[in-house]
Amino acid sequence: YNPLNGPGEGAYPITAPTYILVHPAYEDAEVGAAVVAFVEWLITDGAADYAEEVGFAPLPEALQQAGLDTLETVQVG
């Protein structure tokens, strides 16, 4: 099983997992705030229009909320 390279003629990838790593704490408040804002944009409706434009589905609301909950643990400044 390989979700990135399905077997058979004419098969295409049905998934494209993407990962982002964020430090748990940022001493520089400006940098930390920028990282949190960018990741928030990526996982919420901010990127949904772009995702649709390039043929990807937006993240489900439950996954968006899980990401937002995790972002709240990032210490900034």
C-alpha positions in Angstrom: 0.0 0.0 0.0 1.4 3.4 -1.0 -1.0 6.3 -0.9 1.5 8.5 -2.8 2.0 6.3 -5.8 -1.0 4.0 -6.6 -0.5 0.9 -8.7 -2.0 0.6 -12.2 -2.0 2.5 -15.4 -3.5 6.0 -15.0 -3.3 5.9 -11.3 -2.4 9.1 -9.5 -1.6 10.0 -5.9 -4.7 10.6 -3.8 -2.9 12.0 -0.8 0.0 14.5 -0.3 0.8 14.6 3.4 2.5 17.8 4.5 4.1 18.4 7.8 5.1 21.6 9.5 7.3 21.8 12.6 7.0 24.7 15.0 9.2 25.4 18.0 7.4 25.2 21.3 8.7 28.6 22.3 10.1 31.7 20.6 12.2 34.3 22.5 11.7 36.9 19.8 8.0 37.9 20.1 7.9 39.2 16.6 9.2 36.0 15.0 6.9 33.8 17.2 3.8 35.9 16.4 4.6 35.7 12.7 5.1 31.9 12.8 1.8 31.4 14.7 -0.1 33.7 12.3 1.3 31.9 9.3 0.5 28.5 10.5 -3.0 29.6 11.6 -3.5 30.9 8.0 -2.3 27.6 6.6 -4.7 25.4 8.7 -7.8 27.6 8.6 -10.0 29.1 5.9 -7.2 31.6 5.0 -5.7 29.0 2.7 -8.9 27.2 1.8 -9.5 29.3 -1.4 -5.9 28.7 -2.5 -6.2 25.0 -1.8 -9.3 24.7 -3.9 -7.7 26.7 -6.7 -4.8 24.2 -7.0 -7.0 21.2 -6.6 -6.7 20.3 -2.9 -9.5 20.0 -0.4 -9.4 22.2 2.7 -8.7 20.7 6.1 -11.8 19.3 7.9 -12.9 21.6 10.8 -11.9 19.0 13.4 -8.4 18.9 12.1 -8.3 22.7 11.9 -9.4 22.9 15.5 -6.7 20.4 16.6 -4.1 22.6 14.9 -5.4 25.7 16.5 -5.4 24.0 19.9 -1.8 23.1 19.4 -0.8 26.6 18.3 -2.2 27.9 21.6 0.6 26.0 23.4 3.3 27.9 21.6 5.0 30.4 23.9 5.8 33.7 22.2 8.2 36.3 23.7 
